[in-house]
Amino acid sequence: SSTILIAFIAIIAFSLWRIAVIDWEMPLFYYLFVGIFVLSFTPYFIATTYEFYEDKIIVYYWVIKVEKKYSDYGCYYFDKKGVMLSTFKMPRRLDSFRGLNIRFTRNQLEKKRLLEILEEKIGNKA
């Protein structure tokens, strides 16, 4: 899937090069768009580490540390690659912006233990 994503980014970058640099003669637009576009995909390429404590979850991205309390979340539910912690009592469309997506590893060995922790700390499975 990473190969497909990289190929997609390359096709978009080439297409925008033709439009912004060759046709419009505005390379600044090209560099700004490609920079923002590539940065939006960094969660797929950067390793993420989760630490679960009695009262909080700490998520380590590449250079960012995010600390959230279990009390900030109203429910949790499964998605394709993990568990989404929602700030609402029921799943909402804003969850991808306000919630926390905990992704499983490829073999999903941590799934059972994680669900036990979430049931104990949050309790409201949607």
N, C-alpha and C positions, 0 to 999 in steps of 0.2 A: 504494500500500500504506500510505503514511502517513495518508491520508485515512480508510482503513478502521480503522487503529489508533486514531486520534483519535476517530472515531465510537464505537468499542468502549469507550474510556475514558469518554466522555461518558455512554453508556448505563449503565455500571457505576456511575459517580458519581451519576447520578440515582436509580438503584435503591437505592443505599446511603443516599442522603439520605432517601428515604421510610422506610426501615427504621430507621436509627440516629437521625435527628433527629425525624421526625414520630411514628413508632410508639413508639420507646424513649425519646425525649426525652433523648438522650445525644449531643450534637454533638461531643464530644471524640473519641469512637470514629470518627465520620465523618471528621474532619480527620486523625486519625492514619492511618487506612486509606488515604485518598486520597493523602496525602503519601507513604506508603511505596509505594503502587501506582504512582504517577507516577514516582517516583525509580527504580523497577525498570526502567522503559522508557527511561531517559536514554541508554543506549548507541545506541539507534536514532535519536536526535535530535542527539547531540553528535558533532562531527567528530573523527575519530581519525587521527593521523598516525603512520606507522611509519618508523623509521630503522634501517637494517641496517649493522652494522659487522663487522669481522673476527671478533670474539669474542662479540658480543652483539646483541640487538635492543632498541631503545628505543621504547616506545609512549607517545605523548602523547594523553591524553584532555583534556577541557576544562581542568581544573586539576590533573590528576594525571599524574605521569610514572612509568612502570613500566619497569624495566630488567631484562632476563633474558639469561642466557648460553645459547648454543646447547647447551652440555653438559647443561643442565637438561632437555632434551627427548630422548625415546627414539625417537619416530617422528613422521611427519606423514601426513595424509591429506586428501582433498578433501571438502568438504561443499557445500551448495547455493550459498553466496555467497563461498567462499574456501577457505582451507586451515586445518586445525586442527593445531596443534603439541601433541602429547601428551607428558606426562611419563612415560608407560609405553612399553614396547617394542612393544605392540600396542594398538589402540584399545580404550578402556574407557568405561564410563558416567560415570566421574568426570572425563573430559576437559573437559566444559563448566565445571567448577569449578576444576580444577588446570591445565588447558592454556591455550593462547593461540590465539584465533581471529583469523586475519589475513584481513580482508575485502578482496575485489577491488573496484576501481572498476566503474562500470557497463559500460564498454567493455573491460575486462580487458586493457589494453595491457601491464600489468606482470606478467602471469601467467607468461610464458616466463622472464623474468629471475629472478623470485622462485623458481621451481622449480629453476633452476640453482643459486641460492644455497643453498636448502634441501638439495638433493642433495649439494652439496659440504660443508656444515656438519653436517647431521644424518645424511643418507644412508639412513636406514631408512624407505622409503616403504611404508606399510601398505596 
